[in-house]
């Protein structure tokens, strides 16, 4: 069994920064791709960023490229999402998830956290 727990969300103003964390427990964390998704009210859950187990491959949605940075610390079983220059349209619940291979497809991710809310005011 794998458990993922996100933290670090909150209410910020446009232009501010936040760092989200996702702590994993259970089966081996370091062998899997980890991803961040987000879901705004009334919208589909969308891919934000992904990182392979070694960190050698990182990929982002175009909407966050240049502003968000994903990273991981396998020794701590934790993946991070550094979010800079936040915009009101970044407002959403943010979820971390695990996948067995590098992918941006939501269906490929088999374990999900409960989410953490990020609200960006203008």
Backbone bond lengths (Angstrom), bond angles and torsions (degrees), N, CA, C in turn:
res aa  C-N    CA-C-N  psi(-1)  N-CA   C-N-CA  omega(-1)  CA-C   N-CA-C  phi
1 X - - - 1.455 - - 1.516 109.30 -
2 X 1.313 116.11 137.42 1.456 122.82 178.94 1.516 108.64 -114.62
3 X 1.305 115.67 135.70 1.456 120.78 175.38 1.508 109.72 -123.65
4 X 1.324 116.05 134.36 1.458 122.55 179.14 1.520 108.45 -123.37
5 X 1.311 116.18 133.50 1.466 120.17 -178.90 1.513 110.03 -133.18
6 X 1.321 115.90 117.33 1.457 121.65 179.20 1.530 110.74 -88.45
7 X 1.322 115.36 153.00 1.454 121.85 174.28 1.515 108.80 -153.60
8 X 1.330 115.83 165.69 1.456 120.45 174.19 1.508 115.41 105.83
9 X 1.321 117.50 -3.17 1.455 119.65 178.39 1.512 111.74 -70.49
10 X 1.328 115.25 171.08 1.452 119.03 178.83 1.504 111.94 169.74
11 X 1.332 114.34 -172.06 1.462 121.85 178.63 1.518 108.56 -104.95
12 X 1.326 116.17 122.69 1.461 121.43 -179.63 1.519 109.22 -134.70
13 X 1.318 115.10 170.94 1.459 120.49 176.78 1.532 110.11 -96.99
14 X 1.308 115.18 158.78 1.466 120.11 177.13 1.523 109.55 -55.82
15 X 1.326 115.07 135.58 1.457 121.36 -178.15 1.515 114.58 94.45
16 X 1.315 116.49 -14.32 1.473 120.85 179.58 1.525 111.30 -77.37
17 X 1.329 114.49 176.92 1.466 121.53 179.14 1.523 110.32 -124.74
18 X 1.309 114.99 155.16 1.456 122.72 173.29 1.520 107.70 -145.36
19 X 1.335 115.89 151.49 1.455 119.95 172.37 1.521 108.31 -122.42
20 X 1.306 115.28 120.33 1.451 121.11 175.52 1.524 109.68 -92.95
21 X 1.313 115.08 147.38 1.461 121.40 176.21 1.518 109.24 -124.88
22 X 1.306 115.54 150.50 1.464 121.53 176.05 1.520 107.26 -135.70
23 X 1.321 115.19 111.57 1.462 121.11 -179.83 1.521 109.18 -95.36
24 X 1.320 116.39 131.04 1.454 121.76 -177.97 1.519 110.36 -111.33
25 X 1.312 115.13 144.82 1.457 121.00 174.45 1.523 107.84 -139.09
26 X 1.309 115.29 161.30 1.449 119.39 179.99 1.506 111.04 106.49
27 X 1.314 115.94 -132.37 1.452 120.73 -175.18 1.525 111.30 -68.15
28 X 1.300 115.46 166.45 1.459 122.05 -171.76 1.519 110.82 -50.53
29 X 1.316 115.03 123.16 1.456 121.80 -178.03 1.511 111.86 -82.11
30 X 1.324 115.63 -38.40 1.454 119.46 -168.04 1.518 113.74 -70.89
31 X 1.319 119.40 -12.07 1.461 120.71 -176.35 1.517 113.00 -88.99
32 X 1.304 118.11 -2.93 1.454 120.96 -170.21 1.522 112.84 -117.00
33 X 1.311 114.39 152.67 1.460 121.50 167.59 1.525 108.65 -72.07
34 X 1.302 115.60 139.36 1.465 121.02 175.69 1.519 109.15 -118.53
35 X 1.316 115.30 143.90 1.453 119.68 -178.82 1.512 112.37 -136.62
36 X 1.312 114.74 159.66 1.458 122.82 172.25 1.535 108.13 -116.35
37 X 1.306 115.15 135.71 1.456 123.32 174.87 1.521 107.68 -125.95
38 X 1.325 115.80 166.33 1.458 119.80 174.10 1.518 109.65 -144.37
39 X 1.320 113.66 154.81 1.455 119.66 179.73 1.516 109.40 -141.20
40 X 1.325 115.24 117.99 1.456 121.83 175.92 1.522 108.53 -91.31
41 X 1.328 117.63 156.45 1.470 120.41 -179.74 1.523 111.46 -54.90
42 X 1.325 116.16 130.09 1.448 121.46 177.56 1.507 115.53 77.47
43 X 1.335 116.97 5.90 1.463 120.73 -178.30 1.517 111.06 -121.02
44 X 1.322 114.73 163.34 1.452 120.67 176.30 1.532 110.39 -72.22
45 X 1.328 115.04 152.84 1.458 118.88 173.78 1.528 107.83 -70.98
46 X 1.324 115.81 130.98 1.461 119.48 -174.48 1.523 111.46 -124.18
47 X 1.313 114.11 151.18 1.456 121.68 179.11 1.521 109.76 -70.03
48 X 1.327 116.13 141.36 1.465 122.17 177.73 1.529 110.83 -116.29
49 X 1.333 116.30 -53.61 1.466 119.80 -175.86 1.518 109.89 -160.07
50 X 1.334 116.20 153.15 1.452 121.06 178.02 1.512 110.78 -142.80
51 X 1.330 115.82 154.52 1.455 121.20 -179.18 1.518 108.42 -145.16
52 X 1.318 117.09 132.20 1.454 120.89 179.17 1.523 110.94 -73.53
53 X 1.325 115.23 170.71 1.459 119.47 -171.77 1.526 111.77 -60.48
54 X 1.321 117.21 -34.08 1.464 120.06 -178.31 1.515 112.38 -88.28
55 X 1.324 116.39 -12.13 1.456 120.08 -174.80 1.514 112.85 82.73
56 X 1.324 117.33 3.79 1.464 120.19 -175.85 1.519 112.65 -76.13
57 X 1.315 116.85 -22.59 1.467 120.81 178.62 1.515 109.04 -125.12
58 X 1.324 114.73 125.36 1.461 122.23 -179.69 1.516 107.27 -131.24
59 X 1.321 116.65 139.51 1.456 118.79 -178.67 1.529 108.66 -145.76
60 X 1.317 114.37 150.22 1.461 122.29 -173.08 1.524 111.36 -133.33
61 X 1.313 114.30 154.82 1.450 119.97 166.83 1.528 108.02 -70.20
62 X 1.316 115.95 147.78 1.462 119.73 -178.61 1.531 111.86 -58.82
63 X 1.317 116.55 -31.53 1.458 120.94 -175.08 1.531 113.33 -68.25
64 X 1.336 117.08 -18.60 1.465 119.61 -177.61 1.526 112.49 -118.24
65 X 1.317 117.00 -5.47 1.463 121.22 -176.68 1.526 109.91 -58.61
66 X 1.322 116.10 131.95 1.453 121.08 -179.10 1.518 114.01 88.91
67 X 1.326 117.28 -12.69 1.481 121.07 179.51 1.520 111.88 -115.52
68 X 1.320 117.35 -34.48 1.464 122.02 -177.34 1.526 109.48 -107.94
69 X 1.333 114.95 148.42 1.466 121.22 177.33 1.519 109.34 -134.29
70 X 1.317 115.79 124.85 1.460 120.43 175.97 1.524 108.91 -99.43
71 X 1.317 116.05 142.99 1.460 121.01 177.19 1.521 108.38 -151.27
72 X 1.317 115.76 169.42 1.463 118.91 179.73 1.516 109.70 -147.75
73 X 1.320 114.66 152.99 1.455 122.75 175.50 1.525 105.93 -127.18
74 X 1.314 116.79 99.04 1.457 120.39 -175.62 1.524 112.17 -66.55
75 X 1.313 117.30 -27.59 1.468 120.12 178.07 1.525 110.71 -66.66
76 X 1.327 116.79 -28.41 1.460 121.61 179.56 1.521 112.09 -102.86
77 X 1.323 117.55 2.55 1.467 121.34 -177.68 1.529 111.60 51.68
78 X 1.306 115.62 44.85 1.457 120.52 -174.68 1.523 110.55 -135.00
79 X 1.324 115.44 140.12 1.454 122.11 172.75 1.522 107.68 -119.51
80 X 1.318 115.20 145.60 1.462 121.32 -174.65 1.521 110.75 -122.09
81 X 1.327 114.74 156.43 1.452 121.11 170.67 1.520 107.27 -134.99
82 X 1.310 115.16 106.30 1.461 120.92 175.55 1.514 108.04 -86.81
83 X 1.318 116.06 122.91 1.464 121.33 -176.36 1.516 108.86 -118.35
84 X 1.309 116.15 115.37 1.458 122.20 179.10 1.524 110.33 -113.30
85 X 1.307 115.38 163.15 1.470 121.32 178.14 1.519 111.34 48.28
86 X 1.303 115.22 50.34 1.457 119.87 -176.35 1.519 111.74 -64.72
87 X 1.326 114.40 146.35 1.460 122.51 -179.08 1.525 109.05 -121.19
88 X 1.319 117.59 156.73 1.474 119.02 176.95 1.526 112.47 -55.43
89 X 1.315 118.02 -32.54 1.461 120.23 -179.98 1.525 113.48 -72.76
90 X 1.329 117.38 -5.37 1.465 121.06 172.71 1.528 111.89 -82.96
91 X 1.315 116.68 -6.41 1.460 121.07 179.65 1.525 110.31 -60.48
92 X 1.324 116.12 123.62 1.467 121.12 -177.14 1.522 108.90 -178.63
93 X 1.317 115.04 169.06 1.457 120.73 165.51 1.528 106.90 -85.85
94 X 1.324 115.66 131.25 1.463 120.90 -177.29 1.527 109.39 -107.20
95 X 1.324 115.07 133.63 1.454 121.99 -176.25 1.528 110.28 -123.65
96 X 1.311 116.93 140.60 1.457 119.25 168.26 1.522 107.89 -102.40
97 X 1.316 114.53 155.66 1.458 120.12 -175.68 1.519 109.97 -154.63
98 X 1.327 115.38 161.71 1.461 122.36 -177.57 1.520 110.19 -115.99
99 X 1.323 115.68 140.95 1.463 121.16 176.22 1.525 109.98 -135.19
100 X 1.308 117.79 149.38 1.465 120.68 -179.32 1.517 114.51 -77.62
101 X 1.338 117.78 -9.63 1.458 121.41 178.82 1.522 108.69 -149.83
102 X 1.330 118.21 164.85 1.469 120.51 178.58 1.521 110.74 -65.87
103 X 1.305 116.67 123.67 1.457 121.11 -175.96 1.506 110.54 -163.41
104 X 1.336 115.89 153.58 1.456 120.57 172.72 1.525 110.65 -108.69
105 X 1.333 116.53 -0.77 1.457 121.09 -177.04 1.522 111.11 -78.60
106 X 1.308 115.64 124.92 1.458 120.65 -178.89 1.524 111.97 -57.05
107 X 1.329 117.01 -37.98 1.460 121.31 -176.63 1.527 112.92 -65.29
108 X 1.324 117.79 -20.33 1.461 120.83 -178.73 1.532 112.87 -81.50
109 X 1.307 116.89 -14.43 1.464 121.07 -178.19 1.521 109.05 -87.58
110 X 1.345 115.61 126.16 1.462 118.34 -170.70 1.527 114.88 -103.21
111 X 1.308 118.74 -19.96 1.461 121.39 176.45 1.526 108.59 -128.24
112 X 1.338 114.57 140.37 1.454 121.59 -175.31 1.522 110.46 -132.40
113 X 1.325 114.77 148.78 1.451 119.59 170.26 1.520 110.27 -84.09
114 X 1.332 115.00 -179.55 1.467 121.20 -177.58 1.525 112.50 -85.35
115 X 1.311 116.81 -15.38 1.460 120.10 176.94 1.518 113.32 98.51
116 X 1.321 115.05 154.12 1.456 122.42 174.02 1.524 107.45 -135.60
117 X 1.321 116.55 137.11 1.461 121.60 -173.65 1.526 110.85 -85.60
118 X 1.316 114.89 132.91 1.464 122.65 172.75 1.522 107.47 -119.92
119 X 1.321 115.79 124.06 1.453 121.15 178.79 1.522 108.43 -124.41
120 X 1.327 115.65 124.41 1.457 121.18 -178.72 1.525 108.33 -114.88
121 X 1.316 116.29 117.62 1.455 120.40 179.85 1.531 110.25 -92.86
122 X 1.321 114.81 150.84 1.474 119.28 -178.04 1.513 111.46 -88.90
